Amino acid sequence: MNVLIAYTTTEGQTRKIAETAAGHLSHRGHSVTLIDAGEESAELDLKAFDAFILAGSVHQEQHQKAIKNFATAHRDLLNARPSALISVSLSAALEETRPEAQNYVERFASVTGWQPLMILLLGGAVRFAEYDYFQEQVVKFIVMKRGLASEAGADGEFTDWKALEKFVDAFVERGSG
């Protein structure tokens, strides 16, 4: 399959997730193009791709604007071909907050008009060194409240890499059938 992976990232975790998915697909013999949806190339012919994976992170209960704009602009093509969404958030990291993460996806689909074939809710990461004071305080509150870290201010990665690999494999299998 010829797969386009479009992502947006703030602190770099979603880019890392998209790169890992691209590497996994390439390793299995698929052709993969990886783009930052915020820097979409006008020369890219999206009709050349057999399938699409969009990856975006959630901040303040919303997916990033660039991934929403990409999905909205290309929704007809995304709805016509196999497509998947990887939604990255701290809410996805814990079973008890996964309904919140699912709500973010439902809102995203409603706003964009895109109905992905498959959806993966995936935990992200926190990197306190990259936050300004306000962001740091908000993230510390969320992380400690949800029990994601035992030490306030400690960086953490909550991405389930095996779940990502299984998801990508299932998507390719389902999309090519």
Salt bridges, closest charged atoms under 4 A:
GLU40 OE2 - HIS74 NE2 2.99
GLU100 OE1 - ARG146 NH2 2.69
GLU136 OE2 - LYS140 NZ 2.84
GLU157 OE2 - LYS16 NZ 2.79
ASP169 OD1 - HIS24 NE2 2.76
ASP169 OD1 - ARG28 NE 3.08
